Amino acid sequence: MLWRALLVLVPISLVLAAISAVPRAVVFVVAILAIVPLAEWVRRATEHVAARAGSAIGGLLNVSFGNAPELIIALFVLSGGHVAVVKAQITGSLIGNSLLGLGLAIVAGSFGREVQHFNRERAGLLSSLLILVTIAVMLPALFDYTERGVLRDPNTAALDDKLSLGVAIVLILVYIANLIYTLVTHRDVFTRSPIPDEPSDPGITVPWPLSRSLLVLAGATALTALEAELVSDTVEATATRFGLTPFFLGVIVLAIVGNAAEYVSAVYFARRGRMGLVVGITVGSTIQVGLLVAPILVILSHFLGHPMNLVFGNPIELIAIAGAAFIVNSIAQDGETTWFEGVLLLAVYLLFAMAFFLVSG
Protein backbone atom coordinates (compact mmCIF):
# COMPACT_ATOMS: atom_id res chain seq x y z
CA MET A 1 0.00 0.00 0.00
CA LEU A 2 2.88 2.38 0.83
CA TRP A 3 4.45 1.89 -2.61
CA ARG A 4 1.15 2.85 -4.27
CA ALA A 5 0.82 5.96 -2.10
CA LEU A 6 4.34 7.12 -2.93
CA LEU A 7 3.54 7.02 -6.65
CA VAL A 8 1.73 10.34 -6.19
CA LEU A 9 5.19 11.92 -6.11
CA VAL A 10 5.62 11.15 -9.82
CA PRO A 11 2.99 13.60 -11.16
CA ILE A 12 3.90 16.09 -8.43
CA SER A 13 7.53 16.12 -9.57
CA LEU A 14 6.53 16.61 -13.21
CA VAL A 15 4.26 19.53 -12.31
CA LEU A 16 6.92 21.15 -10.14
CA ALA A 17 9.49 20.79 -12.91
CA ALA A 18 7.19 22.67 -15.30
CA ILE A 19 6.87 25.62 -12.92
CA SER A 20 9.93 27.83 -13.33
CA ALA A 21 9.35 29.56 -9.99
CA VAL A 22 9.88 26.32 -8.07
CA PRO A 23 13.51 25.96 -6.88
CA ARG A 24 15.36 23.25 -8.81
CA ALA A 25 16.52 21.74 -5.53
CA VAL A 26 12.88 21.03 -4.63
CA VAL A 27 12.38 19.32 -7.99
CA PHE A 28 15.49 17.22 -7.36
CA VAL A 29 14.31 16.05 -3.94
CA VAL A 30 10.80 15.15 -5.12
CA ALA A 31 12.18 13.40 -8.21
CA ILE A 32 14.59 11.18 -6.29
CA LEU A 33 11.84 10.29 -3.82
CA ALA A 34 9.56 9.40 -6.73
CA ILE A 35 12.18 7.01 -8.11
CA VAL A 36 12.03 4.87 -4.95
CA PRO A 37 8.48 3.47 -5.48
CA LEU A 38 9.11 3.21 -9.23
CA ALA A 39 12.16 1.05 -8.57
CA GLU A 40 10.03 -1.21 -6.38
CA TRP A 41 7.43 -1.59 -9.13
CA VAL A 42 10.15 -2.43 -11.65
CA ARG A 43 11.36 -5.12 -9.25
CA ARG A 44 7.86 -6.53 -8.67
CA ALA A 45 6.96 -6.60 -12.36
CA THR A 46 10.25 -8.30 -13.18
CA GLU A 47 9.55 -11.01 -10.60
CA HIS A 48 6.12 -11.68 -12.08
CA VAL A 49 7.49 -11.84 -15.63
CA ALA A 50 10.22 -14.17 -14.39
CA ALA A 51 7.64 -16.42 -12.71
CA ARG A 52 5.97 -16.91 -16.10
CA ALA A 53 9.21 -17.42 -18.01
CA GLY A 54 10.65 -20.48 -16.25
CA SER A 55 13.52 -20.88 -13.80
CA ALA A 56 16.53 -20.23 -16.06
CA ILE A 57 15.07 -17.30 -18.00
CA GLY A 58 13.38 -16.04 -14.84
CA GLY A 59 16.67 -15.95 -12.99
CA LEU A 60 18.25 -14.11 -15.91
CA LEU A 61 15.46 -11.52 -15.92
CA ASN A 62 15.72 -10.96 -12.18
CA VAL A 63 19.45 -10.32 -12.21
CA SER A 64 19.32 -8.29 -15.43
CA PHE A 65 16.55 -5.91 -14.34
CA GLY A 66 17.64 -5.74 -10.71
CA ASN A 67 19.68 -2.60 -11.26
CA ALA A 68 17.59 -1.12 -14.09
CA PRO A 69 16.53 2.03 -12.15
CA GLU A 70 20.12 2.71 -11.15
CA LEU A 71 21.35 2.26 -14.72
CA ILE A 72 18.64 4.58 -16.02
CA ILE A 73 19.58 7.29 -13.52
CA ALA A 74 23.26 6.97 -14.40
CA LEU A 75 22.60 7.13 -18.15
CA PHE A 76 20.64 10.37 -17.89
CA VAL A 77 23.18 11.94 -15.55
CA LEU A 78 25.93 10.83 -17.93
CA SER A 79 24.10 12.24 -20.96
CA GLY A 80 24.06 15.56 -19.11
CA GLY A 81 27.85 15.52 -19.01
CA HIS A 82 28.17 14.79 -15.28
CA VAL A 83 30.82 12.10 -15.67
CA ALA A 84 32.29 12.59 -12.20
CA VAL A 85 28.84 12.23 -10.61
CA VAL A 86 28.26 8.94 -12.44
CA LYS A 87 31.61 7.60 -11.27
CA ALA A 88 30.71 8.62 -7.74
CA GLN A 89 27.35 6.85 -8.10
CA ILE A 90 29.15 3.66 -9.13
CA THR A 91 31.35 3.89 -6.04
CA GLY A 92 28.33 4.59 -3.85
CA SER A 93 26.46 1.58 -5.21
CA LEU A 94 29.42 -0.75 -4.74
CA ILE A 95 29.85 0.19 -1.08
CA GLY A 96 26.19 0.97 -0.35
CA ASN A 97 24.82 -2.44 -1.31
CA SER A 98 27.54 -4.42 0.45
CA LEU A 99 27.83 -2.24 3.56
CA LEU A 100 24.63 -0.25 4.11
CA GLY A 101 22.12 -2.67 2.57
CA LEU A 102 23.63 -5.83 4.02
CA GLY A 103 24.33 -4.17 7.37
CA LEU A 104 20.75 -2.95 7.80
CA ALA A 105 19.39 -6.37 6.85
CA ILE A 106 21.65 -8.26 9.26
CA VAL A 107 20.72 -5.99 12.16
CA ALA A 108 17.00 -6.13 11.33
CA GLY A 109 17.06 -9.91 10.95
CA SER A 110 18.91 -10.48 14.21
CA PHE A 111 16.02 -9.48 16.46
CA GLY A 112 14.97 -12.71 18.13
CA ARG A 113 17.79 -14.68 16.48
CA GLU A 114 21.24 -15.28 17.92
CA VAL A 115 22.77 -16.46 14.64
CA GLN A 116 21.61 -16.30 11.02
CA HIS A 117 22.79 -18.77 8.37
CA PHE A 118 23.27 -18.56 4.62
CA ASN A 119 24.69 -20.60 1.74
CA ARG A 120 28.49 -20.58 2.10
CA GLU A 121 29.10 -21.66 -1.50
CA ARG A 122 27.03 -18.83 -2.93
CA ALA A 123 28.49 -16.27 -0.53
CA GLY A 124 32.00 -17.50 -1.34
CA LEU A 125 31.44 -17.05 -5.06
CA LEU A 126 30.03 -13.56 -4.53
CA SER A 127 33.04 -12.67 -2.38
CA SER A 128 35.42 -13.85 -5.10
CA LEU A 129 33.56 -11.82 -7.71
CA LEU A 130 33.64 -8.81 -5.39
CA ILE A 131 37.43 -9.11 -5.20
CA LEU A 132 37.55 -9.28 -9.02
CA VAL A 133 35.47 -6.10 -9.23
CA THR A 134 37.83 -4.41 -6.77
CA ILE A 135 40.86 -5.34 -8.87
CA ALA A 136 39.13 -4.18 -12.05
CA VAL A 137 38.25 -0.82 -10.48
CA MET A 138 41.70 -0.22 -8.99
CA LEU A 139 43.70 -1.25 -12.07
CA PRO A 140 42.84 1.76 -14.30
CA ALA A 141 43.63 4.19 -11.47
CA LEU A 142 47.00 2.52 -10.80
CA PHE A 143 47.70 2.45 -14.54
CA ASP A 144 46.88 6.16 -14.80
CA TYR A 145 49.16 6.98 -11.86
CA THR A 146 52.01 4.97 -13.39
CA GLU A 147 51.65 6.60 -16.80
CA ARG A 148 51.33 10.15 -15.47
CA GLY A 149 53.51 10.13 -12.38
CA VAL A 150 56.25 7.67 -13.32
CA LEU A 151 56.46 7.42 -17.10
CA ARG A 152 54.95 10.87 -17.78
CA ASP A 153 53.27 9.66 -20.96
CA PRO A 154 51.45 12.54 -22.75
CA ASN A 155 48.91 10.08 -24.18
CA THR A 156 47.74 8.86 -20.79
CA ALA A 157 44.10 9.96 -21.26
CA ALA A 158 43.73 7.98 -24.49
CA LEU A 159 45.40 4.95 -22.91
CA ASP A 160 43.05 5.21 -19.91
CA ASP A 161 40.05 5.06 -22.24
CA LYS A 162 41.43 2.03 -24.09
CA LEU A 163 42.22 0.16 -20.88
CA SER A 164 38.79 0.96 -19.42
CA LEU A 165 37.07 -0.35 -22.55
CA GLY A 166 39.12 -3.54 -22.35
CA VAL A 167 38.31 -3.96 -18.66
CA ALA A 168 34.61 -3.34 -19.37
CA ILE A 169 34.52 -6.07 -22.01
CA VAL A 170 36.27 -8.57 -19.72
CA LEU A 171 33.86 -7.80 -16.88
CA ILE A 172 30.81 -8.31 -19.10
CA LEU A 173 32.21 -11.66 -20.25
CA VAL A 174 32.73 -12.68 -16.61
CA TYR A 175 29.15 -11.60 -15.87
CA ILE A 176 27.83 -13.84 -18.64
CA ALA A 177 29.99 -16.73 -17.41
CA ASN A 178 28.65 -16.19 -13.88
CA LEU A 179 25.07 -16.40 -15.13
CA ILE A 180 25.79 -19.69 -16.90
CA TYR A 181 27.56 -21.04 -13.81
CA THR A 182 24.87 -20.12 -11.28
CA LEU A 183 21.72 -20.55 -13.39
CA VAL A 184 22.65 -23.54 -15.56
CA THR A 185 25.67 -25.73 -14.84
CA HIS A 186 25.80 -25.45 -11.02
CA ARG A 187 22.28 -24.29 -10.20
CA ASP A 188 21.73 -27.03 -7.59
CA VAL A 189 24.73 -25.86 -5.56
CA PHE A 190 23.32 -22.38 -5.10
CA THR A 191 19.72 -23.38 -4.37
CA ARG A 192 20.68 -25.77 -1.59
CA SER A 193 19.75 -24.58 1.92
CA PRO A 194 22.67 -24.27 4.37
CA ILE A 195 20.67 -25.76 7.26
CA PRO A 196 17.70 -28.17 7.24
CA ASP A 197 15.21 -25.82 8.85
CA GLU A 198 16.00 -22.71 6.85
CA PRO A 199 12.87 -21.31 5.19
CA SER A 200 12.80 -21.98 1.48
CA ASP A 201 12.02 -19.32 -1.06
CA PRO A 202 8.36 -19.75 -1.90
CA GLY A 203 8.54 -17.33 -4.82
CA ILE A 204 5.35 -15.82 -6.19
CA THR A 205 2.27 -17.93 -5.46
CA VAL A 206 0.02 -16.48 -8.17
CA PRO A 207 1.93 -14.49 -10.79
CA TRP A 208 0.29 -11.64 -12.65
CA PRO A 209 -0.85 -12.22 -16.24
CA LEU A 210 2.08 -11.68 -18.59
CA SER A 211 0.41 -8.71 -20.28
CA ARG A 212 -0.08 -6.94 -16.96
CA SER A 213 3.49 -7.67 -15.86
CA LEU A 214 4.96 -6.31 -19.09
CA LEU A 215 2.71 -3.24 -18.96
CA VAL A 216 3.74 -2.43 -15.39
CA LEU A 217 7.40 -3.05 -16.22
CA ALA A 218 7.30 -0.80 -19.28
CA GLY A 219 5.36 1.94 -17.49
CA ALA A 220 7.55 1.96 -14.38
CA THR A 221 10.71 1.95 -16.49
CA ALA A 222 9.49 4.84 -18.65
CA LEU A 223 8.51 6.91 -15.61
CA THR A 224 11.86 6.15 -14.00
CA ALA A 225 13.53 7.54 -17.11
CA LEU A 226 11.47 10.75 -16.81
CA GLU A 227 12.40 11.17 -13.16
CA ALA A 228 16.05 10.40 -13.92
CA GLU A 229 16.07 13.19 -16.49
CA LEU A 230 14.75 15.61 -13.85
CA VAL A 231 17.49 14.48 -11.47
CA SER A 232 20.14 15.03 -14.14
CA ASP A 233 18.85 18.51 -14.97
CA THR A 234 18.79 19.66 -11.34
CA VAL A 235 21.82 17.97 -9.76
CA GLU A 236 24.16 20.98 -10.02
CA ALA A 237 21.55 23.45 -8.73
CA THR A 238 20.82 21.14 -5.81
CA ALA A 239 24.49 20.82 -4.91
CA THR A 240 24.82 24.60 -4.88
CA ARG A 241 21.60 25.12 -2.90
CA PHE A 242 22.53 22.73 -0.08
CA GLY A 243 26.25 23.44 -0.09
CA LEU A 244 27.07 19.88 -1.15
CA THR A 245 29.48 18.69 -3.80
CA PRO A 246 28.09 16.90 -6.87
CA PHE A 247 30.45 14.10 -5.84
CA PHE A 248 28.62 13.64 -2.52
CA LEU A 249 25.23 13.67 -4.24
CA GLY A 250 26.43 10.90 -6.53
CA VAL A 251 28.22 8.69 -4.04
CA ILE A 252 25.58 8.88 -1.30
CA VAL A 253 22.24 10.32 -2.45
CA LEU A 254 21.90 8.92 -5.98
CA ALA A 255 23.40 5.58 -4.96
CA ILE A 256 20.95 5.14 -2.09
CA VAL A 257 17.95 6.21 -4.17
CA GLY A 258 18.86 3.85 -7.00
CA ASN A 259 19.06 0.91 -4.60
CA ALA A 260 16.41 1.86 -2.01
CA ALA A 261 13.93 -0.79 -3.15
CA GLU A 262 16.60 -3.48 -2.78
CA TYR A 263 17.42 -2.28 0.74
CA VAL A 264 13.76 -2.56 1.70
CA SER A 265 13.54 -6.05 0.19
CA ALA A 266 16.71 -7.14 1.99
CA VAL A 267 15.36 -5.98 5.37
CA TYR A 268 12.00 -7.63 4.63
CA PHE A 269 13.53 -11.03 3.90
CA ALA A 270 16.01 -10.74 6.78
CA ARG A 271 13.13 -10.33 9.23
CA ARG A 272 11.79 -13.65 7.93
CA GLY A 273 15.05 -15.49 8.41
CA ARG A 274 15.95 -15.62 4.71
CA MET A 275 19.56 -14.51 5.10
CA GLY A 276 20.71 -16.47 2.06
CA LEU A 277 18.35 -14.45 -0.11
CA VAL A 278 19.50 -11.26 1.61
CA VAL A 279 23.13 -11.94 0.71
CA GLY A 280 22.06 -12.61 -2.86
CA ILE A 281 20.14 -9.33 -3.05
CA THR A 282 22.77 -7.05 -1.50
CA VAL A 283 26.14 -8.50 -2.44
CA GLY A 284 24.69 -9.84 -5.69
CA SER A 285 23.57 -6.33 -6.61
CA THR A 286 27.07 -5.06 -5.86
CA ILE A 287 28.50 -7.64 -8.24
CA GLN A 288 26.00 -6.66 -10.91
CA VAL A 289 27.02 -3.01 -10.64
CA GLY A 290 30.67 -3.94 -11.04
CA LEU A 291 30.30 -6.59 -13.75
CA LEU A 292 27.45 -5.11 -15.79
CA VAL A 293 26.28 -1.59 -14.94
CA ALA A 294 29.71 0.09 -14.82
CA PRO A 295 30.97 -1.62 -18.01
CA ILE A 296 27.77 -0.73 -19.89
CA LEU A 297 28.16 2.90 -18.82
CA VAL A 298 31.77 2.94 -20.01
CA ILE A 299 30.80 1.58 -23.42
CA LEU A 300 27.68 3.71 -23.91
CA SER A 301 29.45 6.88 -22.75
CA HIS A 302 31.33 6.97 -26.06
CA PHE A 303 28.01 7.03 -27.93
CA LEU A 304 26.56 9.70 -25.63
CA GLY A 305 29.37 12.13 -26.40
CA HIS A 306 30.81 12.08 -22.87
CA PRO A 307 33.47 9.32 -22.76
CA MET A 308 33.91 7.85 -19.29
CA ASN A 309 36.75 5.66 -18.10
CA LEU A 310 37.17 3.66 -14.92
CA VAL A 311 39.88 5.87 -13.46
CA PHE A 312 38.64 6.84 -10.00
CA GLY A 313 40.81 9.83 -9.16
CA ASN A 314 39.85 10.07 -5.49
CA PRO A 315 41.94 7.64 -3.41
CA ILE A 316 39.15 7.50 -0.81
CA GLU A 317 36.91 5.84 -3.40
CA LEU A 318 39.44 3.09 -4.02
CA ILE A 319 39.98 2.57 -0.30
CA ALA A 320 36.22 2.40 0.25
CA ILE A 321 35.67 -0.18 -2.49
CA ALA A 322 38.60 -2.32 -1.33
CA GLY A 323 37.55 -1.99 2.32
CA ALA A 324 33.99 -3.05 1.55
CA ALA A 325 35.22 -6.10 -0.35
CA PHE A 326 37.54 -7.05 2.51
CA ILE A 327 34.96 -6.88 5.31
CA VAL A 328 32.24 -8.62 3.27
CA ASN A 329 34.67 -11.41 2.41
CA SER A 330 35.49 -11.81 6.10
CA ILE A 331 31.83 -12.04 7.11
CA ALA A 332 30.91 -14.46 4.30
CA GLN A 333 33.53 -17.11 5.11
CA ASP A 334 31.69 -19.08 7.82
CA GLY A 335 28.16 -19.07 6.40
CA GLU A 336 26.63 -17.36 9.43
CA THR A 337 26.31 -13.88 10.85
CA THR A 338 25.22 -12.01 13.98
CA TRP A 339 23.87 -8.55 14.71
CA PHE A 340 27.32 -7.26 15.68
CA GLU A 341 28.67 -7.97 12.20
CA GLY A 342 25.80 -5.90 10.83
CA VAL A 343 26.82 -3.05 13.12
CA LEU A 344 30.39 -3.32 11.81
CA LEU A 345 29.18 -2.99 8.23
CA LEU A 346 27.09 0.08 9.09
CA ALA A 347 29.99 1.63 11.00
CA VAL A 348 32.33 1.25 8.04
CA TYR A 349 29.74 2.80 5.72
CA LEU A 350 29.25 5.72 8.10
CA LEU A 351 33.00 6.34 8.24
CA PHE A 352 33.26 6.49 4.47
CA ALA A 353 30.13 8.67 4.22
CA MET A 354 31.68 11.23 6.58
CA ALA A 355 34.86 11.28 4.51
CA PHE A 356 32.87 11.72 1.29
CA PHE A 357 30.90 14.58 2.87
CA LEU A 358 34.05 16.44 3.84
CA VAL A 359 35.99 15.86 0.63
CA SER A 360 36.20 18.99 -1.52
CA GLY A 361 35.48 19.31 -5.23
C-alpha positions in Angstrom: 0.0 0.0 0.0 2.9 2.4 0.8 4.5 1.9 -2.6 1.2 2.9 -4.3 0.8 6.0 -2.1 4.3 7.1 -2.9 3.5 7.0 -6.6 1.7 10.3 -6.2 5.2 11.9 -6.1 5.6 11.1 -9.8 3.0 13.6 -11.2 3.9 16.1 -8.4 7.5 16.1 -9.6 6.5 16.6 -13.2 4.3 19.5 -12.3 6.9 21.2 -10.1 9.5 20.8 -12.9 7.2 22.7 -15.3 6.9 25.6 -12.9 9.9 27.8 -13.3 9.4 29.6 -10.0 9.9 26.3 -8.1 13.5 26.0 -6.9 15.4 23.3 -8.8 16.5 21.7 -5.5 12.9 21.0 -4.6 12.4 19.3 -8.0 15.5 17.2 -7.4 14.3 16.1 -3.9 10.8 15.2 -5.1 12.2 13.4 -8.2 14.6 11.2 -6.3 11.8 10.3 -3.8 9.6 9.4 -6.7 12.2 7.0 -8.1 12.0 4.9 -5.0 8.5 3.5 -5.5 9.1 3.2 -9.2 12.2 1.0 -8.6 10.0 -1.2 -6.4 7.4 -1.6 -9.1 10.1 -2.4 -11.6 11.4 -5.1 -9.3 7.9 -6.5 -8.7 7.0 -6.6 -12.4 10.3 -8.3 -13.2 9.6 -11.0 -10.6 6.1 -11.7 -12.1 7.5 -11.8 -15.6 10.2 -14.2 -14.4 7.6 -16.4 -12.7 6.0 -16.9 -16.1 9.2 -17.4 -18.0 10.7 -20.5 -16.3 13.5 -20.9 -13.8 16.5 -20.2 -16.1 15.1 -17.3 -18.0 13.4 -16.0 -14.8 16.7 -16.0 -13.0 18.3 -14.1 -15.9 15.5 -11.5 -15.9 15.7 -11.0 -12.2 19.5 -10.3 -12.2 19.3 -8.3 -15.4 16.6 -5.9 -14.3 17.6 -5.7 -10.7 19.7 -2.6 -11.3 17.6 -1.1 -14.1 16.5 2.0 -12.2 20.1 2.7 -11.1 21.3 2.3 -14.7 18.6 4.6 -16.0 19.6 7.3 -13.5 23.3 7.0 -14.4 22.6 7.1 -18.2 20.6 10.4 -17.9 23.2 11.9 -15.6 25.9 10.8 -17.9 24.1 12.2 -21.0 24.1 15.6 -19.1 27.8 15.5 -19.0 28.2 14.8 -15.3 30.8 12.1 -15.7 32.3 12.6 -12.2 28.8 12.2 -10.6 28.3 8.9 -12.4 31.6 7.6 -11.3 30.7 8.6 -7.7 27.3 6.9 -8.1 29.2 3.7 -9.1 31.3 3.9 -6.0 28.3 4.6 -3.9 26.5 1.6 -5.2 29.4 -0.7 -4.7 29.8 0.2 -1.1 26.2 1.0 -0.4 24.8 -2.4 -1.3 27.5 -4.4 0.5 27.8 -2.2 3.6 24.6 -0.3 4.1 22.1 -2.7 2.6 23.6 -5.8 4.0 24.3 -4.2 7.4 20.7 -3.0 7.8 19.4 -6.4 6.9 21.7 -8.3 9.3 20.7 -6.0 12.2 17.0 -6.1 11.3 17.1 -9.9 11.0 18.9 -10.5 14.2 16.0 -9.5 16.5 15.0 -12.7 18.1 17.8 -14.7 16.5 21.2 -15.3 17.9 22.8 -16.5 14.6 21.6 -16.3 11.0 22.8 -18.8 8.4 23.3 -18.6 4.6 24.7 -20.6 1.7 28.5 -20.6 2.1 29.1 -21.7 -1.5 27.0 -18.8 -2.9 28.5 -16.3 -0.5 32.0 -17.5 -1.3 31.4 -17.1 -5.1 30.0 -13.6 -4.5 33.0 -12.7 -2.4 35.4 -13.9 -5.1 33.6 -11.8 -7.7 33.6 -8.8 -5.4 37.4 -9.1 -5.2 37.6 -9.3 -9.0 35.5 -6.1 -9.2 37.8 -4.4 -6.8 40.9 -5.3 -8.9 39.1 -4.2 -12.1 38.2 -0.8 -10.5 41.7 -0.2 -9.0 43.7 -1.3 -12.1 42.8 1.8 -14.3 43.6 4.2 -11.5 47.0 2.5 -10.8 47.7 2.5 -14.5 46.9 6.2 -14.8 49.2 7.0 -11.9 52.0 5.0 -13.4 51.7 6.6 -16.8 51.3 10.2 -15.5 53.5 10.1 -12.4 56.2 7.7 -13.3 56.5 7.4 -17.1 54.9 10.9 -17.8 53.3 9.7 -21.0 51.5 12.5 -22.7 48.9 10.1 -24.2 47.7 8.9 -20.8 44.1 10.0 -21.3 43.7 8.0 -24.5 45.4 5.0 -22.9 43.1 5.2 -19.9 40.1 5.1 -22.2 41.4 2.0 -24.1 42.2 0.2 -20.9 38.8 1.0 -19.4 37.1 -0.3 -22.5 39.1 -3.5 -22.3 38.3 -4.0 -18.7 34.6 -3.3 -19.4 34.5 -6.1 -22.0 36.3 -8.6 -19.7 33.9 -7.8 -16.9 30.8 -8.3 -19.1 32.2 -11.7 -20.2 32.7 -12.7 -16.6 29.1 -11.6 -15.9 27.8 -13.8 -18.6 30.0 -16.7 -17.4 28.7 -16.2 -13.9 25.1 -16.4 -15.1 25.8 -19.7 -16.9 27.6 -21.0 -13.8 24.9 -20.1 -11.3 21.7 -20.5 -13.4 22.7 -23.5 -15.6 25.7 -25.7 -14.8 25.8 -25.4 -11.0 22.3 -24.3 -10.2 21.7 -27.0 -7.6 24.7 -25.9 -5.6 23.3 -22.4 -5.1 19.7 -23.4 -4.4 20.7 -25.8 -1.6 19.8 -24.6 1.9 22.7 -24.3 4.4 20.7 -25.8 7.3 17.7 -28.2 7.2 15.2 -25.8 8.9 16.0 -22.7 6.8 12.9 -21.3 5.2 12.8 -22.0 1.5 12.0 -19.3 -1.1 8.4 -19.8 -1.9 8.5 -17.3 -4.8 5.3 -15.8 -6.2 2.3 -17.9 -5.5 0.0 -16.5 -8.2 1.9 -14.5 -10.8 0.3 -11.6 -12.7 -0.8 -12.2 -16.2 2.1 -11.7 -18.6 0.4 -8.7 -20.3 -0.1 -6.9 -17.0 3.5 -7.7 -15.9 5.0 -6.3 -19.1 2.7 -3.2 -19.0 3.7 -2.4 -15.4 7.4 -3.1 -16.2 7.3 -0.8 -19.3 5.4 1.9 -17.5 7.5 2.0 -14.4 10.7 2.0 -16.5 9.5 4.8 -18.7 8.5 6.9 -15.6 11.9 6.1 -14.0 13.5 7.5 -17.1 11.5 10.7 -16.8 12.4 11.2 -13.2 16.1 10.4 -13.9 16.1 13.2 -16.5 14.8 15.6 -13.8 17.5 14.5 -11.5 20.1 15.0 -14.1 18.9 18.5 -15.0 18.8 19.7 -11.3 21.8 18.0 -9.8 24.2 21.0 -10.0 21.5 23.5 -8.7 20.8 21.1 -5.8 24.5 20.8 -4.9 24.8 24.6 -4.9 21.6 25.1 -2.9 22.5 22.7 -0.1 26.3 23.4 -0.1 27.1 19.9 -1.2 29.5 18.7 -3.8 28.1 16.9 -6.9 30.5 14.1 -5.8 28.6 13.6 -2.5 25.2 13.7 -4.2 26.4 10.9 -6.5 28.2 8.7 -4.0 25.6 8.9 -1.3 22.2 10.3 -2.4 21.9 8.9 -6.0 23.4 5.6 -5.0 20.9 5.1 -2.1 17.9 6.2 -4.2 18.9 3.8 -7.0 19.1 0.9 -4.6 16.4 1.9 -2.0 13.9 -0.8 -3.1 16.6 -3.5 -2.8 17.4 -2.3 0.7 13.8 -2.6 1.7 13.5 -6.0 0.2 16.7 -7.1 2.0 15.4 -6.0 5.4 12.0 -7.6 4.6 13.5 -11.0 3.9 16.0 -10.7 6.8 13.1 -10.3 9.2 11.8 -13.6 7.9 15.1 -15.5 8.4 15.9 -15.6 4.7 19.6 -14.5 5.1 20.7 -16.5 2.1 18.3 -14.4 -0.1 19.5 -11.3 1.6 23.1 -11.9 0.7 22.1 -12.6 -2.9 20.1 -9.3 -3.0 22.8 -7.1 -1.5 26.1 -8.5 -2.4 24.7 -9.8 -5.7 23.6 -6.3 -6.6 27.1 -5.1 -5.9 28.5 -7.6 -8.2 26.0 -6.7 -10.9 27.0 -3.0 -10.6 30.7 -3.9 -11.0 30.3 -6.6 -13.7 27.4 -5.1 -15.8 26.3 -1.6 -14.9 29.7 0.1 -14.8 31.0 -1.6 -18.0 27.8 -0.7 -19.9 28.2 2.9 -18.8 31.8 2.9 -20.0 30.8 1.6 -23.4 27.7 3.7 -23.9 29.4 6.9 -22.7 31.3 7.0 -26.1 28.0 7.0 -27.9 26.6 9.7 -25.6 29.4 12.1 -26.4 30.8 12.1 -22.9 33.5 9.3 -22.8 33.9 7.9 -19.3 36.7 5.7 -18.1 37.2 3.7 -14.9 39.9 5.9 -13.5 38.6 6.8 -10.0 40.8 9.8 -9.2 39.8 10.1 -5.5 41.9 7.6 -3.4 39.2 7.5 -0.8 36.9 5.8 -3.4 39.4 3.1 -4.0 40.0 2.6 -0.3 36.2 2.4 0.3 35.7 -0.2 -2.5 38.6 -2.3 -1.3 37.6 -2.0 2.3 34.0 -3.0 1.6 35.2 -6.1 -0.3 37.5 -7.1 2.5 35.0 -6.9 5.3 32.2 -8.6 3.3 34.7 -11.4 2.4 35.5 -11.8 6.1 31.8 -12.0 7.1 30.9 -14.5 4.3 33.5 -17.1 5.1 31.7 -19.1 7.8 28.2 -19.1 6.4 26.6 -17.4 9.4 26.3 -13.9 10.9 25.2 -12.0 14.0 23.9 -8.6 14.7 27.3 -7.3 15.7 28.7 -8.0 12.2 25.8 -5.9 10.8 26.8 -3.1 13.1 30.4 -3.3 11.8 29.2 -3.0 8.2 27.1 0.1 9.1 30.0 1.6 11.0 32.3 1.2 8.0 29.7 2.8 5.7 29.2 5.7 8.1 33.0 6.3 8.2 33.3 6.5 4.5 30.1 8.7 4.2 31.7 11.2 6.6 34.9 11.3 4.5 32.9 11.7 1.3 30.9 14.6 2.9 34.1 16.4 3.8 36.0 15.9 0.6 36.2 19.0 -1.5 35.5 19.3 -5.2 
